[in-house]
Amino acid sequence: MESCHVDGRTRTTPWWPAVLLALIVLLSTPAGTWPSATAQDDTPQVEPISIVILVDESGSISEDDLRREREAAATIALGEFAPDSTVAVVGFASDNGGQSPVDVVCPPVRVGTGQDQQTLADCVGRLRKRGQGEGDGTDHYAALQQAMTYFGDDDRPKAIFLLTDGRLDVSDSPRYGPDNMSDQRNNAALRGIDVTLAEAAAKQVQVWPLGFGDVDRPQLDRFAEKGAQGSCGAKAPKPSATVIEDSGAVADVLLAAFRSARCAGSDEIRRATLSPGGESEMTVRVPGIATDGSIVVVKRDPRVAVEFTDPEGRVVPKEGAAFGSTFQGSGANGPVEALRIVNPVPGPWLVRLTSPADLPALDVTAVAIWQGAVRATLTVDPPAPQAGTEAKVLLGIQTRNGAVSDPAELSSLDFSVVVDGQGGPAPVALNDSGQGGDTRAGDGLYTGAVAVPESGVDELRVVGTVSGIGITGDTRSVVASVSRGRGALAAQLRVPPTDTVAPGGSVAVAAVVDNVGGFKAKVRVLIDEVSPGTRASVPDEQTEFEVPAAGNAEYRFDVVFAADTRPGGNSLRLKVVDEAGNTLANYPLSVIVAHPPPPTPWWLYIGAPSLLAVLLAALRWRRAHRAARDVRGLAVYLYVNGRPHGDVAAPQVRSTRFLFAVRRDEDGPFHLDPSVRPGDPEAHHLTRVSDQLTLRTPEGGRHLLRAGDQVTTADGVVLEVRDERSAAADPVDPGGPAPPGAGTTVTHDLL
């Protein structure tokens, strides 16, 4: 018998150029924007991107707007982690006679090393605001034309980020006509813009305008809507203009725009004050789905030292490999420092900054930006379904580090399957709820049923796609032949609802085989499609079974996970094959490998009084557990530009979830809507565990808060969460709550 073992294993320098570099670096992160069907490569990789950043240098940009622009770039600073990505930076104003309307300060740079990032830092310093006599208008047409020269015909993602006050002004530019009678110069530029945006759409170039100051919002919307319209998935927004109305929200809003544009996940921006000669610590969180990422610190002065500690408490190097990860640092001698990490350890990372005594107090920030390079797994069971029956499809994902099954990490992703058979392509409803044919709830396998036509179809083409913010996205296809008539052998796999297995433990599986051929036969059990790091096997004596000449029989076997298998998500595919190697049944098994909790202390078993005490304690714990998750007493307050715009309170019935939405009627004000049902695309989900609150936003963000914390949404409005139940127990200052900006901003975890 064949064994079925598988091993799948200085001086202070002006800091704003480096702040702008942080934006450049951020916008260089790889993403799976606009994915097509991916070749079925076994090792998923992050995808490089071509980025052009257009920066308004015109005289219409105020100094305040420039400061906001620089602050936003600093708070979103990121070290690039896709070595083949390219970044270009172009300043633009106008040609008022004798000037160039564009300043190509950074031609396209391949951002592969720390030296590449230093090159960007040096050239960004040449950005400037133009004065009178230097061509101080605003020529968006020339800027977009220059940007388009940097994009090829390849199929990598492409994006333009346009930083501007949004007002086209070429009224003094002779290149658009001998005079500006009847605004003919601006009209000529607008016609040119339309042509260039059509070219951008044809080349799949997205345009993301970011407006500061006194903007022309309709013009910004025009830029976003006429470029390419791809997105990360069904739950992710398409290109749109963002206008900064509240200067305090600049960095947060720009981060939200970046997430949507680049399909990158991000932690919440952390903020701290670093005292002269002191230390400051900030914690950023990297989720388990991340395979590539950067932690970037805006430290404002190159003399500030930065140290990074992983979730296991180990100070990591800034160059080389350690602890299963690869590190590359950059910017240590500048105001923005980044640590690029391949295969980061998931969990909370500690960033420690140390200041020399002769520096003034500094406002510093840290942020983690990441992406998961994923591979979709698609299974059709049975692999050759009979005409007139029903087949099951199962769709999951794994990264190059292993399987991912945590429902919290998968909730913001889009899992979709389309079957092309009789009548053309049709979507398949999927779920991971343990109902409707799904074997186990929350195992990361989204399951659906496909009705196989009785006639007219010889095969079914099944296409499964996983997409969303924070992953590269992947598409897989399977062609299933439709069987005519009953075969001699048929099989089913019965997998128990096992979620967790200890290292060295096993999962008991049953294969039910039906034989109508009238002769004895043999079947074998195989394992394939093993996720990275998974070490699993079926004992030799359980890999082959003899089937009687008639009737059905059940054969039990164990899937054993080795003691050194990867902790966490493990996945593989089980197959039952006949003697000719034809697959009779297959099933993707997904489990969490983890050590069991310690045994119950012996003293709990001594005597009835002890048992009674245990029961009473358990009852009290259960009541406390339910009370800790009860959202009654929570209330959400909405602020727009620092002014209150209403509030909503959780329903006064016991519940573990508080749903509401932030809506805006056409040309109307923002308002809160408590009448929200599950599945509403604008729903915000607020939950609690004791005093720890979790807010999930429609964009896929996950904010860990405490009462009184504030969150800035992608729309630029501020949400403040209060616990009025606690407030009633602990009276506050009669002066009332402080408005946004005067209280506590969010400094907790965002996944």
Order of alpha helices (4+ residues) and beta strands (2+ residues): beta-alpha-beta-alpha-beta-beta-alpha-alpha-beta-alpha-beta-alpha-beta-alpha-beta-beta-beta-beta-beta-beta-beta-beta-beta-beta-beta-beta-beta-alpha-beta-beta-beta-beta-beta-beta-beta-beta-beta-beta-beta-beta-beta-beta-alpha-beta-beta-beta-beta-beta-beta-beta-beta-beta-alpha-beta
